[in-house]
């Protein structure tokens, strides 16, 4: 939801533990996603590539969080976006299992 997505990351006590790319199997296709693991929830975002690249002095104007991975910082500078695709998953409701690669 657009109205609540603006405040997802607003907690000053929330810490980003890990972030990274993943291929998500969604029924008949694979989706390129970027996961953000915070100390209280997991956020799944869809990677969107923008054809317009930022360059020159424009790149210095982009607000990039220093705690993000260099890969994600570079992706954002190149005009990429991460759009939240589902509600954050609270860690107390998350179950992780190892699965064999396809």
C-alpha positions in Angstrom: 0.0 0.0 0.0 1.4 3.3 -1.0 0.3 5.2 2.2 2.0 2.8 4.6 5.1 2.0 2.6 6.6 5.5 3.3 6.8 4.7 7.0 8.2 1.2 6.8 11.8 2.2 7.5 11.0 5.2 9.8 11.9 3.5 13.2 15.1 4.9 14.6 15.6 1.7 16.6 15.4 -0.6 13.6 18.7 -2.1 12.3 19.5 -3.5 8.9 21.2 -6.8 9.4 21.6 -8.0 5.9 20.5 -7.2 2.3 21.0 -9.1 -0.9 19.6 -10.3 -4.2 17.6 -13.4 -4.7 15.6 -15.2 -7.4 12.1 -15.8 -6.1 10.1 -18.7 -7.7 6.7 -17.4 -8.4 4.4 -20.0 -9.9 5.7 -20.2 -13.5 8.4 -17.6 -13.5 11.4 -16.4 -11.6 11.4 -12.9 -10.1 14.5 -10.9 -9.4 14.1 -9.6 -5.9 16.1 -7.7 -3.3 15.7 -8.7 0.4 16.2 -6.5 3.4 16.6 -8.4 6.7 16.0 -6.0 9.6 16.2 -7.0 13.3 12.3 -7.2 13.4 11.1 -8.1 9.9 12.0 -9.3 6.4 11.2 -7.0 3.5 10.9 -8.3 -0.1 11.2 -5.8 -2.9 11.1 -6.1 -6.7 14.0 -4.8 -8.6 13.1 -2.4 -11.4 15.7 -1.2 -13.8 15.4 2.3 -15.1 16.7 3.0 -18.5 17.8 6.5 -17.5 21.1 6.5 -15.8 22.4 9.1 -13.4 25.7 10.5 -14.3 28.0 13.4 -13.6 26.9 15.8 -10.8 23.4 14.2 -10.7 24.9 11.1 -9.0 26.2 13.1 -6.0 22.6 14.4 -5.4 21.2 11.0 -4.8 20.5 10.1 -1.2 22.3 6.8 -0.6 22.3 5.2 2.8 25.9 4.2 3.8 24.7 1.0 5.5 23.5 -0.3 2.1 25.7 -2.8 0.2 28.0 -1.3 -2.5 26.0 -3.4 -5.0 22.7 -1.7 -4.0 24.3 1.7 -3.9 25.6 1.2 -7.4 22.2 -0.1 -8.6 20.5 3.0 -7.2 23.0 5.4 -8.8 22.3 3.7 -12.1 18.6 4.6 -11.8 17.4 1.3 -10.3 14.4 1.1 -7.9 13.3 -1.4 -5.3 9.5 -1.5 -4.9 8.0 -3.3 -2.0 6.0 -6.3 -3.3 4.3 -7.5 -0.2 3.8 -6.6 3.5 6.9 -7.0 5.7 7.2 -10.4 7.3 7.7 -10.2 11.1 10.6 -12.4 12.2 8.6 -14.0 14.9 6.3 -15.5 12.1 9.1 -16.5 9.8 10.2 -20.1 9.3 13.4 -20.8 7.3 14.2 -24.1 5.8 17.1 -25.3 3.7 16.0 -26.6 0.3 18.0 -28.4 -2.4 18.8 -26.3 -5.5 16.6 -27.0 -8.6 
